Amino acid sequence: MASKKSEGGVLDTLKTVVYALLLAGLIRTLFFQPFYIPSGSMKPTLLVGDFLFVNKFAYGYSAESCPLGLCPFDGRIWFTEPKRGDIVVFAHPANGTDYIKRLIGLPGDTIQMQGGRLIINGEMLPLAPAETFEEIYEDQQATRPQCANGTVSLGAICQKEQFVETLPNGVEHMVLNIADRSSDNTPVYTVPDEHYFFMGDNRDNSIDSRFFNRMQISEFRTSLSGPPAFNGGGVGFVHRDLLIGKANLVVLSAAGTSLFKPWNWRLDRFFEWVE
């Protein structure tokens, strides 16, 4: 009797574990996906060490909605057009890695950078100076921040110029400037149908749609007014089927090298909405 009860208890435990895993998989596939910020390309909006949830039903579902891109259908179902200014997680067009950037250009838009200023459909966007962005120069995961105030020592203050940029639909967000760089000036990009143009808020430290890889340069030659910046990891235009979801909520955040060191937690960022 005891043996049978023991076997029944083990079986019930296994069933509970299996059901819990299936439920967790269903939630991750259909509703929310956790995402960890590993780089500084979205500063000051998102910081290295932010752990957030991504709303996966915001734009409908594609093959990329499932882990490893294994959803058994083509195209996109229940599609809702993303809005300019959304912070979006998408699969990199060349290697499938999950990226997170701000949506700048919609299908049919022309996009250009001149002197570090963003031009959409021929209109230069308003850019207002804001308080200088400051952070400690220290290890942030596998990197250290880039600074506009020259070479600084560990533990010193790292500064960047900060501005408020206003998109054509009225969305305001912060952008950073570190230095004059080649990516501050680009050809005119014409966003193709069913594609989007993304940029990081930390403009001088972001590999985004301003950069193309060789395959994309060949594919989208007619959408470019001149040679774009080349980078092996270039994002270029992103097809709508590669969209994974919209960043919604920072749940946890930690400075330093690990999320699992409570003394580094940024408590003021816990449960902060992403805008």
N, C-alpha and C positions, 0 to 999 in steps of 0.2 A: 504493500500500500504506500509506504513512504517513498519507495523508488518511483512509483507511478506519479505521485504528487510532485516529486522533484523534477521528473521529466516534463510534466505539465507546466511547472513554473518556468523552466528554461524555455519551453516552446512559447509561452505567453510573452516572456521577455524579448525573445527574438522577433515575434510578431510586432511588438510595440516599437522596437528599434527600426524594423523595416517600414512600418507605417509612418514613423517620424521622418525617416529619410525620404520617403516618397512625398510626404507633405512639404518638407523643406525644398525638395527638388521642384515641386510644382510651384511653390511660391517664388523661387528664384527664377524659374522659366517664364512665368506668366505675369508676375507682379513687381517684385523688387529684387534688385541685384546689388550686393555690396560692392563698393569700389574704394580703393585705397590710393591716395594721391602720392605718387613716388617722386615727382619733380616739381620745379618751381614755375612751370610755364603758365600757370593760371593765377599767380600772385597778382594783386593782393586778395582776389576773390576767394581762391582756394590755396591753402598752404600745404607745404610738404608735411605729411603726417596726418592730414585730415582723412577720416574714415566716414564715407557717406553712403546713402541709399540712392539708387537710380530707379526712377519710375519707368518700368518697361512697357506699360500699356499706353504711355503718353502719345506715341506715334504709331500704334498698331504693332504687328508682329511680322518678322521675316525669319529666314533661316538663322540669322545671327542672334535671334532671341533665345535660342537654346544653347546650352554649353557646347563649345567646340563647333558651333554653327550647324548643329545636327537636326534642326526642325525639318520635318519631311515635306516641305513645300517650297515652291519657287515664288519670287515676287514678294509682295507685302499685302497683308490682309488687315482690314479695319484701319486703314491708313488715315491719320490726321496730320495735316501739314504742320511742321514745326514753325515756330515764330522766330523772327530775327531777334537776336539777343539771348535766346535760350542757351543754357550750358548743356551740351549734349555728349553722351558717351557713344562712340561709334567704333566699328572695326576698321583698322587701317586697310586701305585699298590693296596694298601689296602683300603685307605679311599677316594680317588678321589680328594683330595686337590691339587691345582695347585702348583707345585714346579718349581724352576729354578736352574739349575746346568750346569756345563760344561761337554760335552761329552768326556769321556776318553777312553772307551773301546767299540769296535765294535764286532759284532757276530764272535765267534771263537777265540777272543783274550784271552790271559791269563794276569791277572792283579794282582799285589801284591804291598804292601807297606812294606818296610824294613828300620827301622831307620829313618822314615819320608821321605824316597826317593821312588819315584814311579818307578815300574818295569813293562814294557809292553813287552809281548812275550819274556821274559828272559833277556831283555836289560834294564839296569838302565838308566833313562833319565838324560840328562845334567841339572845341577842346578847351576846357577851362582848367587853369592851374589849381591844384589841391595841396594839402599838407604833405610834406616830404614823407615818403614811406621809409620806415626804419626797422631793422631787425638785427639780431646778434649775429656776428660772423662766427659761425660754428658749424659742426657737422650736421647735415640734414640728410638722413639716409646715407646714400653713397656719394653725396656731393656737398659743396659749400656754395652759398649764394654769391651771385655776381653783384658788384657794388659800383655805383657811379662816383663815389668819393675816393677812388683810387684803391691802392693796395692797403688793406687794413689787417691788423693782427687778430689772432683768435681771441674771442671775447669782446672785441670792439664793436662799435656801431657801424653797420653797413647801410648806406643810404641809396635811395633811388628817387628820381623825380616821379611825381604822381599827378595824374590828370583825370578829370571827369569827361568822358566821351559820351556824346548823345547820338544814338542811332536814329535813322529816319522815322521809325515808329515811336519815338519818344523815350525808348529805354535808355537809361543812364547807367553807366558802369565805370569803374576805375580801370585805368591802364597805367603801366609803368614804363619809364624810359631809363635806359642805362647809359647808352652812348650812341653816337652816329654810326650806323652800320649799313651794309649793302642792302639788307632786307627792308630798310626804310624807304627804298625806291624800287618800284616794280613796274613791269609792263601792265597794260590794261588786261584784266582777265574777264572773259565773258562766261558766266556760269551756265553750263549746258542744262537742257531739260533733265529733270529728275535727279539733279546733282545739287550739292551745297558747298559753300566756301566757309571754312572755319579758321579762326585765329585765337591765339592765346592772349590773355590780358597782359602778360609780362612780355611785351612785344619783342624785346631784344633777346629773349631767352626761350623761344618757342619755335619748334619745327612744326609748321602748320601748312595751310593751303597755299601760302606764298611759295612753297618749295615743292618741286615735282621730282619724281624719279624718271629714269629714261623711258620706261614703258609709257608713263603718262604724257610725257612731252610728245611722243609719237602719236598717241591716241588723241590728244586734245590740241594738236597744233593749230587748228583753225579757230580755237577759242582764245588764242593768245596773240597779243599785239606785238610781242617781242619775246626774246628768250627769257624764260623764268629762271629764278635761282634754282640750281640743281643741288639735290641732297639725296643720298641713297635711301634715307628714311622719309623722303618728302611725302606729304599727304596729298597735295593737289586737290582736285575736285572729288567729293565723296558722294557716291550714289546713295539714294534714299534707302535701298535695301540693306545698306551697311549700318544704318542707325540702330542703336540698341536701346536707348532711353534717355530721359531727361533727368539731370541731377536735381534732387529735391531737398535733401536734408543732411547736414553734417551731424553725425551721431556722436562720434568721438574725435579727439584731436590730440596729437602729442608732438612736441618739439623733440629735438635730438635725433637719436638713431633708431628708436624703437617705440612702437605703440604700447608696448607692455611694460613701460617704466612709469608708474603712476606719478612720480615726482616731476615728470616732464609734461604731464597733461595740461592742455589749455582749457581750463574749465569754462571760460567765457565763450568757447566755440561749441560746446556740447549742445546738441539739438538746435542748431542754427540753420534757418532756411537759406537755401542757395539762390542768389539773384544775380 
